[in-house]
Structures are given as C-alpha cells and as structure tokens.
Amino acid sequence: MIISDGLDIEGTFRAYQIPLLVDSEHPDHLKLLENWMKSYKAEELFDKKGRLIPELAELAPKGERRMGANPHTNGELVLQDLVMPDFLKYAVNVPSPGSVDASDAHMLGEFLRDVIKLNTDQQISGYLVQMKRFPIG
C-alpha cells in the first residue's frame, strides 16, 4: 500500500489523479513514486523496444469487440435523433430587469426532464432509458 502524507494512495481514487507531488518541497515522494512505478514490473510487460509483449497483445479484443468499434460504446453506431420539446415552453418572460424571480438551472432541469420523458424508448449510449422503473417528475 502506498501512503503519502498520511493518505492512502494505492487502491483509492487518488491513484487516478496526480498521485504524488514530486517537487523540491516533497523530495521523499520521488522514492515513493519510483517504487510504485516499479511495482508494475514493466520489464515483464514490454520488450526492449517498449512494445507490449506478444502474449499480452494477443489478449486485446478483435473487430467489434474493440471498445471503439463496439456499438455499446460507440454512439455513432446506434445514434438516434432525440424527440425534443418546444423550447419556447420553457421561456421566462422578463418584462423588466429584476421583475421576475426565476432560475435558469430550474428551467433547464424542466427541459431536460421533458427530453427524457419524450425519449423513453430511445437508447442513449447503449442503455435503454427505463422510465417505468425510474419515473421522473
């Protein structure tokens, strides 16, 4: 387990950010980072030219099984037009500055709620919007 400044790094959300600050104020972090990187044993995963070893490269998906070609992850392959409500329905009449107490975020929320309601049978990013299970508004 990698711990820096009293915080767990390895196995936590911090491992996916800049895990350790390595600068003149934290010179001890350099050795922590080096040990952590070495724990991945890159010399066992890559050849001398830096290419992934064939045994591991063979494990990568082929054809439509690749993430970029899979219809569940590539929106262009399953793209459908959304049914859109009339945006004018969400307009706020403001006859003069400060005369209306309204929130743009609230109006946007109502608009997006209605977009979802109008598209309950659409697939969005490969997932069917299940309005019967999770009703909105």
C-alpha positions in Angstrom: 0.0 0.0 0.0 1.3 3.4 -1.0 0.8 6.1 1.7 1.8 9.7 1.2 1.4 12.4 3.8 -0.8 10.1 5.8 -3.2 9.4 2.9 -3.7 6.1 1.2 -2.9 6.4 -2.5 -2.8 2.9 -4.0 -6.3 1.4 -4.4 -8.1 4.7 -3.9 -9.4 7.5 -6.1 -6.1 9.3 -5.5 -4.3 6.7 -7.7 -6.1 8.0 -10.8 -5.2 11.6 -10.3 -1.7 13.1 -9.8 -0.9 10.6 -7.0 2.2 12.1 -5.5 3.5 15.6 -5.6 7.2 15.4 -6.5 8.9 18.8 -6.1 11.6 20.5 -4.0 9.2 20.6 -1.0 8.5 16.8 -1.2 11.7 15.1 -2.2 10.8 12.0 -0.3 7.9 11.5 -2.7 10.3 10.7 -5.5 11.3 7.4 -4.0 7.7 6.5 -3.2 6.7 7.2 -6.9 9.7 5.2 -8.2 8.9 2.2 -6.0 5.2 2.4 -7.0 6.0 2.5 -10.7 8.5 -0.3 -10.4 5.8 -2.4 -8.7 4.1 -2.7 -12.1 7.1 -4.7 -13.4 7.1 -3.0 -16.8 10.1 -5.1 -17.8 7.9 -8.1 -17.8 5.2 -6.5 -19.9 7.2 -4.8 -22.6 10.1 -5.8 -24.8 13.4 -3.9 -25.1 11.9 -1.6 -27.7 9.0 -0.7 -25.5 6.4 -2.8 -27.3 3.8 -4.8 -25.5 4.9 -8.5 -25.4 3.0 -10.7 -27.9 1.4 -12.8 -25.2 -0.4 -9.7 -23.8 -1.1 -8.1 -27.1 -2.9 -11.3 -28.2 -5.4 -10.7 -25.3 -6.7 -7.5 -26.8 -10.2 -7.8 -28.3 -10.6 -8.0 -32.1 -13.1 -6.5 -34.5 -16.4 -5.3 -33.0 -15.1 -6.5 -29.6 -12.8 -3.5 -29.5 -14.1 -0.6 -27.4 -14.1 1.9 -30.2 -16.0 -0.5 -32.6 -18.5 -1.8 -30.1 -22.0 -0.4 -30.6 -22.4 -0.1 -26.9 -19.5 2.3 -26.5 -19.5 4.0 -29.9 -22.6 6.2 -30.0 -22.3 6.9 -33.8 -23.2 3.3 -34.5 -26.5 3.5 -32.6 -27.2 7.2 -32.9 -30.8 8.3 -33.0 -32.4 11.7 -33.1 -34.0 12.7 -29.8 -37.6 13.9 -29.7 -37.3 17.4 -28.5 -39.9 19.5 -26.7 -40.7 23.0 -27.9 -38.0 25.1 -26.2 -40.3 28.1 -26.1 -42.4 26.4 -23.5 -39.5 27.0 -21.0 -39.1 30.7 -21.8 -39.3 33.1 -18.9 -41.0 36.4 -19.7 -38.9 39.2 -18.1 -40.7 42.5 -18.8 -38.0 44.4 -16.9 -34.7 43.7 -15.1 -35.3 42.2 -11.6 -39.1 41.9 -12.1 -39.1 38.1 -12.2 -37.7 35.6 -9.7 -36.6 32.7 -11.9 -33.7 30.2 -12.1 -32.1 29.2 -15.4 -31.0 25.9 -13.8 -34.5 25.1 -12.7 -35.9 25.8 -16.2 -33.1 23.7 -17.8 -34.0 20.9 -15.3 -37.6 21.0 -16.5 -36.5 21.0 -20.1 -34.2 18.0 -19.6 -36.8 16.2 -17.6 -39.2 16.5 -20.6 -36.5 15.5 -23.1 -36.1 12.2 -21.1 -39.9 11.7 -20.9 -40.2 12.1 -24.7 -37.5 9.6 -25.3 -38.3 6.8 -23.0 -38.0 4.2 -25.8 -34.7 5.6 -27.1 -31.4 4.0 -26.4 -29.0 6.6 -25.0 -25.3 5.5 -25.2 -26.4 1.8 -25.5 -28.7 1.9 -22.5 -32.5 1.9 -22.7 -33.9 4.7 -20.7 -36.2 2.8 -18.3 -38.8 5.4 -17.3 -41.2 2.8 -16.0 -38.7 1.7 -13.4 -37.3 5.1 -12.6 -40.1 7.7 -13.3 -39.2 11.3 -13.5 -41.5 14.1 -12.5 
